[in-house]
Amino acid sequence: MNRTSFRGAIVPGVAALVLSLAACGGGDAGAEGGSEGSGASGSVAVDGSSTVEPMSKAASELLSEENPDVRVTVAASGTGGGFEKFCVGETDISDASRPIKDDEEVPVCEENGVEYTELQVATDALTVVVHPDLAVDCLTTEQLVELWAPDSKISNWSQLDPSFPDQEIALFGPGTDSGTYSYMAEDVVGDESEATRTDYESSEDDNVLVQGVSGTEGATGYFGYTYYEENADKLKALSIDDGNGCVEPSAETAQAGEYTPLSRPLFIYVSNKAYADKPAVAEYVDFYIENLETIASAAKYIPLSEELYGETQSALEGLSS
């Protein structure tokens, strides 16, 4: 399944929500004087995380039903690649599966006069998956680190635990420009080099990773929870034991903070200037946040808790003032 076909895969859910919003009089945005009838038009450029991409696409598809004059393009060059474009003013919004880096990316934005506002839009659970026939169900955090550490020599499952099968390991994972990779390298593996092992099949397209793991005996990989949900019929998700027993990835365990250390926030970064000067950008962002729970559900992400949603709303109000 390529990126185009995945986009098609979320359309039925989006279409159903379009009908739902229409039946309710246009949804929150229209009820509050937002998108419907505002007359805004123009283009919006979004790039960045492949993990956040389906959510930003869902927002654009829903908005297009209310205002087709707002034309949103959503690309997925990875979180790092998105910030490279955003911080030189090439895009209006940057999708990110990690916070912007203070030591690398923030200075570039400052140098180019790009001021921005960070808005958390959902919670994701980074999911470690294996071939469905593999007789492994849970890894400790230590075993996960041992498997993916830069100097790892683990090549057989039995090396991690004698009770695991004598099966060669095939590794699949995101490219180094991906925020998903950065999260694994920095927040899970925690190596000073901020890297993982390199002897694995990499791709910025998570659907390629799904195909690799599902089609290779002994395979394992990792990506966002939504991609596992889309392909749960041909993958097995591993539980993770961070010291309190094996915990499965799910919306409930991620929101509750139980699925550690693999649950993470997802963001969009909005150019303050683009929001102020381009009505289409303001319309898209306002619609996105006003309908955030609906959009997260459409794209099969974990909606924010009430507390986190309040923080995102406050940040948007600061952007609007």
BAKELO-919117 format. One record per residue (C-alpha): residue number from 1; residue in three letters; x, y, z. Coordinates in nm, 4 decimals. Example, Ala and Ser with C-alpha at 12.3 -4.5 7.8 and 13.67 -1.06 7.14 Angstrom:
+-----+------+----------+----------+----------+
!  nr ! rest !        x !        y !        z !
+-----+------+----------+----------+----------+
!   1 !  ALA !   1.2300 !  -0.4500 !   0.7800 !
!   2 !  SER !   1.3670 !  -0.1060 !   0.7140 !
+-----+------+----------+----------+----------+
***
This chain:
+-----+------+----------+----------+----------+
!  nr ! rest !        x !        y !        z !
+-----+------+----------+----------+----------+
!   1 !  MET !   0.0000 !   0.0000 !   0.0000 !
!   2 !  ASN !   0.1522 !   0.3314 !  -0.1017 !
!   3 !  ARG !   0.0883 !   0.6748 !   0.0425 !
!   4 !  THR !  -0.1847 !   0.7509 !  -0.2110 !
!   5 !  SER !  -0.3759 !   0.4331 !  -0.1366 !
!   6 !  PHE !  -0.3515 !   0.4962 !   0.2378 !
!   7 !  ARG !  -0.5048 !   0.8371 !   0.1853 !
!   8 !  GLY !  -0.7895 !   0.6644 !   0.0103 !
!   9 !  ALA !  -0.8200 !   0.4265 !   0.3022 !
!  10 !  ILE !  -0.9157 !   0.7064 !   0.5426 !
!  11 !  VAL !  -1.1607 !   0.8727 !   0.3060 !
!  12 !  PRO !  -1.4637 !   0.6557 !   0.4041 !
!  13 !  GLY !  -1.4220 !   0.7570 !   0.7682 !
!  14 !  VAL !  -1.3798 !   1.1195 !   0.6710 !
!  15 !  ALA !  -1.6816 !   1.1045 !   0.4406 !
!  16 !  ALA !  -1.8983 !   0.9687 !   0.7210 !
!  17 !  LEU !  -1.7869 !   1.2497 !   0.9470 !
!  18 !  VAL !  -1.8602 !   1.5059 !   0.6761 !
!  19 !  LEU !  -2.2195 !   1.3816 !   0.6719 !
!  20 !  SER !  -2.2295 !   1.3931 !   1.0503 !
!  21 !  LEU !  -2.1016 !   1.7496 !   1.0626 !
!  22 !  ALA !  -2.3487 !   1.8553 !   0.7943 !
!  23 !  ALA !  -2.6375 !   1.6958 !   0.9838 !
!  24 !  CYS !  -2.5376 !   1.8939 !   1.2904 !
!  25 !  GLY !  -2.5427 !   2.2223 !   1.1064 !
!  26 !  GLY !  -2.1798 !   2.2360 !   1.0016 !
!  27 !  GLY !  -2.0107 !   2.1256 !   1.3224 !
!  28 !  ASP !  -1.8520 !   2.3414 !   1.5884 !
!  29 !  ALA !  -1.6771 !   2.5673 !   1.3438 !
!  30 !  GLY !  -1.9948 !   2.6698 !   1.1649 !
!  31 !  ALA !  -2.1904 !   2.7013 !   1.4880 !
!  32 !  GLU !  -1.9327 !   2.9372 !   1.6283 !
!  33 !  GLY !  -1.9030 !   3.1508 !   1.3190 !
!  34 !  GLY !  -1.5915 !   2.9715 !   1.1965 !
!  35 !  SER !  -1.5419 !   2.8123 !   0.8574 !
!  36 !  GLU !  -1.8895 !   2.8074 !   0.7037 !
!  37 !  GLY !  -1.9677 !   3.1248 !   0.5163 !
!  38 !  SER !  -1.6492 !   3.3061 !   0.6147 !
!  39 !  GLY !  -1.5478 !   3.3644 !   0.2534 !
!  40 !  ALA !  -1.1814 !   3.2851 !   0.3146 !
!  41 !  SER !  -0.9879 !   3.1535 !   0.0172 !
!  42 !  GLY !  -0.6323 !   3.0703 !  -0.0755 !
!  43 !  SER !  -0.3721 !   2.8007 !  -0.0318 !
!  44 !  VAL !  -0.2227 !   2.6400 !   0.2782 !
!  45 !  ALA !   0.1069 !   2.4489 !   0.2695 !
!  46 !  VAL !   0.1577 !   2.1748 !   0.5274 !
!  47 !  ASP !   0.4575 !   1.9412 !   0.5484 !
!  48 !  GLY !   0.6319 !   1.7273 !   0.8071 !
!  49 !  SER !   0.5612 !   1.4130 !   1.0055 !
!  50 !  SER !   0.4188 !   1.1119 !   0.8227 !
!  51 !  THR !   0.2549 !   1.0174 !   1.1526 !
!  52 !  VAL !   0.0551 !   1.3424 !   1.1709 !
!  53 !  GLU !  -0.0102 !   1.3566 !   0.7946 !
!  54 !  PRO !  -0.3352 !   1.1513 !   0.7992 !
!  55 !  MET !  -0.4803 !   1.3822 !   1.0633 !
!  56 !  SER !  -0.3927 !   1.6996 !   0.8723 !
!  57 !  LYS !  -0.5375 !   1.5420 !   0.5575 !
!  58 !  ALA !  -0.8565 !   1.4533 !   0.7414 !
!  59 !  ALA !  -0.8854 !   1.8160 !   0.8547 !
!  60 !  SER !  -0.8401 !   1.9411 !   0.4981 !
!  61 !  GLU !  -1.0967 !   1.6937 !   0.3587 !
!  62 !  LEU !  -1.3552 !   1.7921 !   0.6172 !
!  63 !  LEU !  -1.2925 !   2.1638 !   0.5671 !
!  64 !  SER !  -1.3170 !   2.1327 !   0.1893 !
!  65 !  GLU !  -1.6815 !   2.0274 !   0.2266 !
!  66 !  GLU !  -1.7568 !   2.3596 !   0.3956 !
!  67 !  ASN !  -1.5206 !   2.5804 !   0.2013 !
!  68 !  PRO !  -1.3666 !   2.4414 !  -0.1175 !
!  69 !  ASP !  -1.1927 !   2.7752 !  -0.1762 !
!  70 !  VAL !  -0.9388 !   2.6898 !   0.0939 !
!  71 !  ARG !  -0.6902 !   2.4611 !  -0.0820 !
!  72 !  VAL !  -0.4673 !   2.2638 !   0.1552 !
!  73 !  THR !  -0.1687 !   2.0602 !   0.0384 !
!  74 !  VAL !  -0.0279 !   1.8129 !   0.2905 !
!  75 !  ALA !   0.3124 !   1.6518 !   0.2312 !
!  76 !  ALA !   0.5141 !   1.4145 !   0.4492 !
!  77 !  SER !   0.8900 !   1.4643 !   0.4338 !
!  78 !  GLY !   0.9324 !   1.3659 !   0.7999 !
!  79 !  THR !   0.9353 !   1.5839 !   1.1094 !
!  80 !  GLY !   1.2931 !   1.7015 !   1.0518 !
!  81 !  GLY !   1.2346 !   1.7616 !   0.6820 !
!  82 !  GLY !   0.9194 !   1.9552 !   0.7624 !
!  83 !  PHE !   1.0995 !   2.1849 !   1.0059 !
!  84 !  GLU !   1.3720 !   2.2487 !   0.7470 !
!  85 !  LYS !   1.1090 !   2.3941 !   0.5148 !
!  86 !  PHE !   0.9031 !   2.5610 !   0.7867 !
!  87 !  CYS !   1.1946 !   2.7457 !   0.9439 !
!  88 !  VAL !   1.2906 !   2.9104 !   0.6144 !
!  89 !  GLY !   0.9325 !   3.0160 !   0.5443 !
!  90 !  GLU !   0.8486 !   2.7625 !   0.2734 !
!  91 !  THR !   0.5433 !   2.6211 !   0.4528 !
!  92 !  ASP !   0.2649 !   2.7604 !   0.6705 !
!  93 !  ILE !   0.2273 !   2.4645 !   0.9058 !
!  94 !  SER !   0.4666 !   2.1894 !   1.0118 !
!  95 !  ASP !   0.3362 !   1.8512 !   1.1280 !
!  96 !  ALA !   0.5573 !   1.7077 !   1.4024 !
!  97 !  SER !   0.5725 !   1.3886 !   1.6046 !
!  98 !  ARG !   0.8179 !   1.5477 !   1.8480 !
!  99 !  PRO !   0.8815 !   1.9000 !   1.9806 !
! 100 !  ILE !   1.0982 !   2.1328 !   1.7737 !
! 101 !  LYS !   1.4672 !   2.0988 !   1.8649 !
! 102 !  ASP !   1.5979 !   2.3907 !   2.0702 !
! 103 !  ASP !   1.9587 !   2.3440 !   1.9626 !
! 104 !  GLU !   1.9093 !   2.2820 !   1.5909 !
! 105 !  GLU !   1.5749 !   2.3946 !   1.4518 !
! 106 !  VAL !   1.4746 !   2.6851 !   1.6759 !
! 107 !  PRO !   1.7867 !   2.8886 !   1.5814 !
! 108 !  VAL !   1.7067 !   2.8439 !   1.2109 !
! 109 !  CYS !   1.3533 !   2.9715 !   1.2650 !
! 110 !  GLU !   1.4885 !   3.2662 !   1.4647 !
! 111 !  GLU !   1.7487 !   3.3478 !   1.1993 !
! 112 !  ASN !   1.4761 !   3.3636 !   0.9354 !
! 113 !  GLY !   1.2266 !   3.5516 !   1.1501 !
! 114 !  VAL !   0.9779 !   3.2649 !   1.1618 !
! 115 !  GLU !   0.7742 !   3.2915 !   1.4814 !
! 116 !  TYR !   0.5414 !   3.0028 !   1.5530 !
! 117 !  THR !   0.2874 !   2.8529 !   1.7893 !
! 118 !  GLU !   0.2949 !   2.4894 !   1.8974 !
! 119 !  LEU !  -0.0441 !   2.3157 !   1.9121 !
! 120 !  GLN !  -0.0770 !   1.9604 !   2.0421 !
! 121 !  VAL !  -0.3407 !   1.7822 !   1.8337 !
! 122 !  ALA !  -0.3403 !   1.4208 !   1.9532 !
! 123 !  THR !  -0.1613 !   1.1493 !   2.1444 !
! 124 !  ASP !   0.0121 !   0.8623 !   1.9692 !
! 125 !  ALA !   0.1393 !   0.5321 !   2.0946 !
! 126 !  LEU !   0.4554 !   0.4255 !   1.9160 !
! 127 !  THR !   0.3844 !   0.0611 !   1.8479 !
! 128 !  VAL !   0.6372 !  -0.2214 !   1.8216 !
! 129 !  VAL !   0.5038 !  -0.4858 !   1.5854 !
! 130 !  VAL !   0.6167 !  -0.8319 !   1.4802 !
! 131 !  HIS !   0.5223 !  -1.0898 !   1.2212 !
! 132 !  PRO !   0.1914 !  -1.2400 !   1.3404 !
! 133 !  ASP !   0.3315 !  -1.5928 !   1.3655 !
! 134 !  LEU !   0.6220 !  -1.4981 !   1.5916 !
! 135 !  ALA !   0.5918 !  -1.6513 !   1.9397 !
! 136 !  VAL !   0.6856 !  -1.3300 !   2.1222 !
! 137 !  ASP !   0.4208 !  -1.1190 !   2.2968 !
! 138 !  CYS !   0.6014 !  -0.8765 !   2.5270 !
! 139 !  LEU !   0.9379 !  -0.7021 !   2.5523 !
! 140 !  THR !   1.0832 !  -0.5230 !   2.8492 !
! 141 !  THR !   1.2079 !  -0.1706 !   2.7869 !
! 142 !  GLU !   1.5595 !  -0.3040 !   2.8462 !
! 143 !  GLN !   1.5144 !  -0.5683 !   2.5759 !
! 144 !  LEU !   1.3799 !  -0.3063 !   2.3354 !
! 145 !  VAL !   1.6844 !  -0.0884 !   2.3993 !
! 146 !  GLU !   1.9157 !  -0.3876 !   2.3641 !
! 147 !  LEU !   1.7571 !  -0.4683 !   2.0284 !
! 148 !  TRP !   1.7752 !  -0.1154 !   1.8813 !
! 149 !  ALA !   2.0887 !   0.0304 !   2.0460 !
! 150 !  PRO !   2.3528 !   0.1665 !   1.8023 !
! 151 !  ASP !   2.6013 !  -0.1064 !   1.8926 !
! 152 !  SER !   2.3478 !  -0.3894 !   1.9063 !
! 153 !  LYS !   2.4610 !  -0.7281 !   1.7796 !
! 154 !  ILE !   2.1256 !  -0.8957 !   1.8432 !
! 155 !  SER !   2.0363 !  -1.0970 !   1.5347 !
! 156 !  ASN !   1.8213 !  -1.3782 !   1.6791 !
! 157 !  TRP !   1.5210 !  -1.3590 !   1.9108 !
! 158 !  SER !   1.6729 !  -1.6192 !   2.1444 !
! 159 !  GLN !   1.9579 !  -1.3772 !   2.2176 !
! 160 !  LEU !   1.7105 !  -1.1431 !   2.3879 !
! 161 !  ASP !   1.5547 !  -1.4202 !   2.5970 !
! 162 !  PRO !   1.6286 !  -1.7949 !   2.5907 !
! 163 !  SER !   1.2536 !  -1.8583 !   2.6013 !
! 164 !  PHE !   1.2067 !  -1.6743 !   2.2739 !
! 165 !  PRO !   1.2169 !  -1.8762 !   1.9503 !
! 166 !  ASP !   1.5415 !  -1.9546 !   1.7706 !
! 167 !  GLN !   1.4453 !  -1.7234 !   1.4849 !
! 168 !  GLU !   1.6548 !  -1.4750 !   1.2889 !
! 169 !  ILE !   1.5416 !  -1.1144 !   1.3350 !
! 170 !  ALA !   1.4610 !  -0.8889 !   1.0385 !
! 171 !  LEU !   1.4383 !  -0.5222 !   1.1344 !
! 172 !  PHE !   1.2240 !  -0.2500 !   0.9772 !
! 173 !  GLY !   1.1982 !   0.1123 !   1.0877 !
! 174 !  PRO !   1.1573 !   0.4760 !   0.9861 !
! 175 !  GLY !   1.4347 !   0.6792 !   0.8256 !
! 176 !  THR !   1.6565 !   0.9076 !   1.0299 !
! 177 !  ASP !   1.4619 !   1.2191 !   0.9247 !
! 178 !  SER !   1.1466 !   1.0879 !   1.0893 !
! 179 !  GLY !   1.0224 !   1.2139 !   1.4247 !
! 180 !  THR !   0.9311 !   0.8550 !   1.5019 !
! 181 !  TYR !   1.2979 !   0.7603 !   1.4599 !
! 182 !  SER !   1.4055 !   1.0532 !   1.6779 !
! 183 !  TYR !   1.1660 !   0.9504 !   1.9511 !
! 184 !  MET !   1.2979 !   0.5942 !   1.9526 !
! 185 !  ALA !   1.6610 !   0.7087 !   1.9422 !
! 186 !  GLU !   1.6428 !   0.9885 !   2.1988 !
! 187 !  ASP !   1.3586 !   0.9031 !   2.4347 !
! 188 !  VAL !   1.3625 !   0.5242 !   2.4316 !
! 189 !  VAL !   1.7135 !   0.4079 !   2.3423 !
! 190 !  GLY !   1.8535 !   0.7234 !   2.5016 !
! 191 !  ASP !   2.1999 !   0.6864 !   2.3523 !
! 192 !  GLU !   2.4243 !   0.9942 !   2.3584 !
! 193 !  SER !   2.4623 !   0.9711 !   1.9823 !
! 194 !  GLU !   2.0825 !   1.0072 !   1.9520 !
! 195 !  ALA !   2.0802 !   0.7177 !   1.7081 !
! 196 !  THR !   1.9706 !   0.3571 !   1.6754 !
! 197 !  ARG !   2.1393 !   0.0676 !   1.4984 !
! 198 !  THR !   2.1615 !   0.1186 !   1.1245 !
! 199 !  ASP !   2.1384 !  -0.2372 !   0.9898 !
! 200 !  TYR !   1.7664 !  -0.2317 !   0.9199 !
! 201 !  GLU !   1.5349 !  -0.1692 !   0.6251 !
! 202 !  SER !   1.4245 !   0.1931 !   0.6488 !
! 203 !  SER !   1.1470 !   0.3963 !   0.4872 !
! 204 !  GLU !   0.9710 !   0.7268 !   0.5505 !
! 205 !  ASP !   0.6500 !   0.5567 !   0.4344 !
! 206 !  ASP !   0.5064 !   0.3589 !   0.7240 !
! 207 !  ASN !   0.3030 !   0.1473 !   0.4852 !
! 208 !  VAL !   0.6277 !   0.0090 !   0.3415 !
! 209 !  LEU !   0.7251 !  -0.0924 !   0.6949 !
! 210 !  VAL !   0.3909 !  -0.2670 !   0.7404 !
! 211 !  GLN !   0.4506 !  -0.4671 !   0.4237 !
! 212 !  GLY !   0.8036 !  -0.5576 !   0.5328 !
! 213 !  VAL !   0.7095 !  -0.6845 !   0.8781 !
! 214 !  SER !   0.3965 !  -0.8668 !   0.7676 !
! 215 !  GLY !   0.5796 !  -1.0385 !   0.4832 !
! 216 !  THR !   0.8974 !  -1.1479 !   0.6629 !
! 217 !  GLU !   0.9231 !  -1.4274 !   0.9194 !
! 218 !  GLY !   1.0852 !  -1.3134 !   1.2417 !
! 219 !  ALA !   1.0421 !  -0.9472 !   1.1483 !
! 220 !  THR !   0.9854 !  -0.6566 !   1.3818 !
! 221 !  GLY !   0.9496 !  -0.2829 !   1.3369 !
! 222 !  TYR !   0.7901 !   0.0239 !   1.4894 !
! 223 !  PHE !   0.5664 !   0.3125 !   1.3828 !
! 224 !  GLY !   0.2643 !   0.5121 !   1.4978 !
! 225 !  TYR !  -0.0344 !   0.3380 !   1.6549 !
! 226 !  THR !  -0.2702 !   0.4352 !   1.3714 !
! 227 !  TYR !  -0.0712 !   0.2312 !   1.1199 !
! 228 !  TYR !  -0.0945 !  -0.0739 !   1.3435 !
! 229 !  GLU !  -0.4712 !  -0.0270 !   1.3756 !
! 230 !  GLU !  -0.5041 !  -0.0050 !   0.9982 !
! 231 !  ASN !  -0.3141 !  -0.3324 !   0.9609 !
! 232 !  ALA !  -0.3970 !  -0.5265 !   1.2769 !
! 233 !  ASP !  -0.5146 !  -0.8209 !   1.0675 !
! 234 !  LYS !  -0.1611 !  -0.8888 !   0.9440 !
! 235 !  LEU !   0.0585 !  -0.7716 !   1.2345 !
! 236 !  LYS !   0.0962 !  -0.8412 !   1.6044 !
! 237 !  ALA !   0.1603 !  -0.5558 !   1.8462 !
! 238 !  LEU !   0.3948 !  -0.6298 !   2.1337 !
! 239 !  SER !   0.3159 !  -0.5284 !   2.4881 !
! 240 !  ILE !   0.5904 !  -0.3333 !   2.6656 !
! 241 !  ASP !   0.7022 !  -0.3883 !   3.0244 !
! 242 !  ASP !   0.8560 !  -0.0702 !   3.1656 !
! 243 !  GLY !   0.8774 !  -0.2187 !   3.5145 !
! 244 !  ASN !   0.5076 !  -0.2511 !   3.5951 !
! 245 !  GLY !   0.4127 !  -0.5515 !   3.3849 !
! 246 !  CYS !   0.3301 !  -0.5921 !   3.0161 !
! 247 !  VAL !   0.1069 !  -0.3134 !   2.8818 !
! 248 !  GLU !  -0.0571 !  -0.3255 !   2.5406 !
! 249 !  PRO !  -0.0632 !  -0.0160 !   2.3194 !
! 250 !  SER !  -0.4108 !   0.1383 !   2.3112 !
! 251 !  ALA !  -0.5863 !   0.4721 !   2.3352 !
! 252 !  GLU !  -0.6708 !   0.4019 !   2.6972 !
! 253 !  THR !  -0.3203 !   0.3051 !   2.8097 !
! 254 !  ALA !  -0.1616 !   0.5969 !   2.6205 !
! 255 !  GLN !  -0.4012 !   0.8579 !   2.7633 !
! 256 !  ALA !  -0.3624 !   0.7131 !   3.1116 !
! 257 !  GLY !   0.0165 !   0.7332 !   3.0913 !
! 258 !  GLU !   0.0441 !   0.3575 !   3.1419 !
! 259 !  TYR !   0.2028 !   0.2734 !   2.8076 !
! 260 !  THR !   0.5513 !   0.3936 !   2.8847 !
! 261 !  PRO !   0.7888 !   0.4955 !   2.7430 !
! 262 !  LEU !   0.6254 !   0.4721 !   2.3990 !
! 263 !  SER !   0.3300 !   0.7116 !   2.4193 !
! 264 !  ARG !   0.4020 !   1.0579 !   2.2789 !
! 265 !  PRO !   0.2322 !   1.3871 !   2.1869 !
! 266 !  LEU !   0.1662 !   1.4921 !   1.8268 !
! 267 !  PHE !   0.1786 !   1.8548 !   1.7153 !
! 268 !  ILE !   0.1222 !   2.1059 !   1.4428 !
! 269 !  TYR !   0.3434 !   2.4160 !   1.4384 !
! 270 !  VAL !   0.1737 !   2.7221 !   1.2917 !
! 271 !  SER !   0.3562 !   3.0214 !   1.1461 !
! 272 !  ASN !   0.2250 !   3.3238 !   1.3364 !
! 273 !  LYS !   0.2712 !   3.5448 !   1.0299 !
! 274 !  ALA !   0.0910 !   3.3038 !   0.7998 !
! 275 !  TYR !  -0.1967 !   3.2793 !   1.0466 !
! 276 !  ALA !  -0.2237 !   3.6591 !   1.0710 !
! 277 !  ASP !  -0.1753 !   3.7415 !   0.7024 !
! 278 !  LYS !  -0.3405 !   3.4499 !   0.5209 !
! 279 !  PRO !  -0.7130 !   3.3998 !   0.5929 !
! 280 !  ALA !  -0.6975 !   3.0480 !   0.4487 !
! 281 !  VAL !  -0.4363 !   2.9456 !   0.7050 !
! 282 !  ALA !  -0.6394 !   3.0907 !   0.9919 !
! 283 !  GLU !  -0.9523 !   2.9180 !   0.8611 !
! 284 !  TYR !  -0.7791 !   2.5819 !   0.8357 !
! 285 !  VAL !  -0.6147 !   2.6014 !   1.1785 !
! 286 !  ASP !  -0.9320 !   2.7245 !   1.3512 !
! 287 !  PHE !  -1.1350 !   2.4455 !   1.1912 !
! 288 !  TYR !  -0.8675 !   2.1895 !   1.2805 !
! 289 !  ILE !  -0.8697 !   2.2773 !   1.6502 !
! 290 !  GLU !  -1.2445 !   2.3426 !   1.6820 !
! 291 !  ASN !  -1.3132 !   1.9925 !   1.5447 !
! 292 !  LEU !  -1.0058 !   1.8252 !   1.6922 !
! 293 !  GLU !  -1.1703 !   1.5251 !   1.8544 !
! 294 !  THR !  -1.3693 !   1.4534 !   1.5377 !
! 295 !  ILE !  -1.0596 !   1.4846 !   1.3187 !
! 296 !  ALA !  -0.8476 !   1.2682 !   1.5491 !
! 297 !  SER !  -1.1143 !   0.9983 !   1.5391 !
! 298 !  ALA !  -1.1397 !   1.0242 !   1.1590 !
! 299 !  ALA !  -0.7674 !   0.9650 !   1.1232 !
! 300 !  LYS !  -0.7719 !   0.6954 !   1.3964 !
! 301 !  TYR !  -0.5567 !   0.8804 !   1.6466 !
! 302 !  ILE !  -0.5962 !   0.9105 !   2.0197 !
! 303 !  PRO !  -0.7913 !   1.2296 !   2.1031 !
! 304 !  LEU !  -0.6557 !   1.4659 !   2.3652 !
! 305 !  SER !  -0.7773 !   1.4482 !   2.7214 !
! 306 !  GLU !  -1.0011 !   1.7352 !   2.8319 !
! 307 !  GLU !  -0.7091 !   1.8984 !   3.0117 !
! 308 !  LEU !  -0.4734 !   1.8805 !   2.7127 !
! 309 !  TYR !  -0.7444 !   2.0035 !   2.4764 !
! 310 !  GLY !  -0.7934 !   2.3053 !   2.7016 !
! 311 !  GLU !  -0.4228 !   2.3819 !   2.6744 !
! 312 !  THR !  -0.4386 !   2.3608 !   2.2944 !
! 313 !  GLN !  -0.7420 !   2.5903 !   2.2867 !
! 314 !  SER !  -0.5586 !   2.8431 !   2.5049 !
! 315 !  ALA !  -0.2572 !   2.8346 !   2.2738 !
! 316 !  LEU !  -0.4841 !   2.8975 !   1.9740 !
! 317 !  GLU !  -0.6490 !   3.1893 !   2.1529 !
! 318 !  GLY !  -0.3025 !   3.3371 !   2.2043 !
! 319 !  LEU !  -0.2352 !   3.2992 !   1.8334 !
! 320 !  SER !  -0.5630 !   3.4699 !   1.7475 !
! 321 !  SER !  -0.5120 !   3.7688 !   1.9784 !
+-----+------+----------+----------+----------+
***
